[in-house]
């Protein structure tokens, strides 16, 4: 019985993370997933490798489904995860540049594609933050959209001054600033560990 249960669990994981189009509103992982449609069905982000079988020069392209217009959304070297806002008006990209280093960028598709680097916005909004100052290796990671205009993200860091590492949660409001996340906003953070264990290897 236990072996059958473990096999069923494995099949579910494989179905979730094989290279098929990501469900609208679900997290997509590139390369791996080939495309991701926004929850309202207005846009399609799809993956294009400039150099086949290479770990460099990967493009994400944004297609407006009504007009067929295609624009370059983002170019990355290694792995990117994508989370659409519930209304499809924005998307969050977690760009893994190394196993323990990543950045979060929030993209607005209209009127032209605009990218906001949350590492810069965090420093501009909060100034000296201990997790930024005390760690050499930092990973910014989008967790989930709390609503169409508010993104919950986390920063994990470790380094010589903090070898065991630490993490803190923040929120970014579109067109505004970054602030520390409240306990209510982070109430489901224990789910993050499960999602990371199930997510594709970086």
FENPE-V222811 format. One record per pair of residues at least 4 apart in sequence whose C-alpha atoms are under 8 Angstrom apart, sorted by the first residue. I is the first residue (numbers start at 0). J is the second residue. Records with the same first field share a line. If there is no record, write none. Layout:
BEGIN
I=J + J
END
This chain:
BEGIN
0=4
1=5
2=6
3=7
4=8
5=9
6=10
7=11
8=12
9=13
10=14
11=15
12=16 + 197
13=17
16=31 + 32 + 198 + 199
17=31 + 32
18=31 + 32 + 33
19=31 + 32 + 33 + 34
20=32 + 33 + 34 + 35
21=25 + 26 + 27 + 32 + 33 + 34 + 35 + 36
22=26 + 35 + 36
23=35 + 36 + 37 + 38 + 40
24=36 + 37 + 38 + 82 + 83 + 84 + 85
25=82 + 83
26=80 + 81 + 82 + 83
27=32 + 34 + 35 + 80 + 81 + 82
28=32 + 78 + 79 + 80 + 81 + 199
29=33 + 46 + 78 + 79 + 80
30=46 + 78 + 79
32=46
33=45 + 46
34=43 + 44 + 45 + 46
35=43 + 44 + 45
36=40 + 41 + 42 + 43 + 44
37=41 + 42 + 43 + 83 + 86 + 87
38=83 + 84 + 85 + 86 + 87
39=86 + 87
40=64 + 87
41=63 + 64 + 65 + 87
42=61 + 62 + 63 + 64 + 87
43=61 + 62 + 63 + 64
44=59 + 60 + 61 + 62
45=59 + 60 + 61 + 62
46=57 + 58 + 59 + 60
47=57 + 58 + 59 + 60
48=56 + 57 + 58
49=56 + 57 + 58
50=55 + 56 + 57
54=76 + 77
55=75 + 76 + 77
56=74 + 75 + 76
57=74 + 75 + 76 + 77
58=71 + 72 + 73 + 74 + 75
59=71 + 72 + 73 + 74
60=69 + 70 + 71 + 72 + 73
61=69 + 70 + 71 + 72
62=67 + 68 + 69 + 70
63=67 + 68 + 69
64=68
72=112
75=79 + 94
76=96
77=94 + 95 + 96 + 97
78=94 + 95 + 96 + 201
79=92 + 93 + 94 + 95
80=92 + 93 + 94
81=90 + 91 + 92 + 93
82=90 + 91 + 92 + 141 + 143 + 144
83=87 + 88 + 89 + 90 + 91 + 144
84=88 + 89 + 90 + 91 + 144 + 146 + 147 + 148
85=144 + 146 + 147
86=147
87=147
88=107 + 108 + 109 + 147
89=105 + 106 + 107 + 108 + 147 + 148
90=105 + 106 + 107
91=103 + 104 + 105 + 106 + 141
92=102 + 103 + 104 + 105 + 106 + 141
93=101 + 102 + 103 + 104 + 139 + 140 + 141
94=101 + 102 + 103 + 104
95=99 + 100 + 101 + 102 + 201
96=100 + 101 + 102
97=101 + 201
98=201
99=136 + 137 + 138
100=136 + 137 + 138 + 139
101=137 + 138 + 139 + 140
102=116 + 117 + 118 + 138 + 139 + 140
103=116 + 117 + 118 + 139 + 140 + 141
104=114 + 115 + 116 + 117
105=114 + 115 + 116 + 117
106=112 + 113 + 114 + 115
107=111 + 112 + 113 + 114
108=112 + 113
109=113
115=120
116=120
117=121 + 171 + 177
118=122 + 139
119=123
120=124 + 176 + 177
121=125 + 126 + 176 + 177 + 178
122=126 + 127 + 128
124=176 + 177 + 178
125=177 + 178
127=131 + 132
128=132
129=133
130=134 + 154 + 155 + 156 + 165 + 166 + 167
131=137 + 156
133=157 + 158 + 160 + 161
134=156 + 157 + 158 + 159 + 160 + 161 + 164
135=156 + 157 + 158 + 159
136=156 + 157 + 158
137=154 + 155 + 156 + 157
138=154 + 155 + 156
139=152 + 153 + 154 + 155
140=152 + 153 + 154
141=150 + 151 + 152 + 153
142=150 + 151 + 152 + 153 + 191
143=150 + 151 + 152
144=148 + 149 + 150 + 151
145=149 + 150 + 151 + 184
146=150
148=172 + 173
149=170 + 171 + 172 + 173
150=170 + 171 + 172
151=168 + 169 + 170 + 171 + 180 + 184 + 185
152=168 + 169 + 170 + 171
153=166 + 167 + 168 + 169
154=166 + 167 + 168 + 169
155=164 + 165 + 166 + 167
156=161 + 164 + 165 + 166
157=161 + 162 + 163 + 164 + 165
158=162 + 164
161=165
168=179 + 180 + 185
169=177 + 178 + 179 + 180
170=177 + 178 + 179 + 180
171=175 + 176 + 177 + 178
172=176 + 177
180=184 + 185
181=185
182=186
187=191
188=192
189=193
190=194
191=195
192=196
193=197
194=198
END
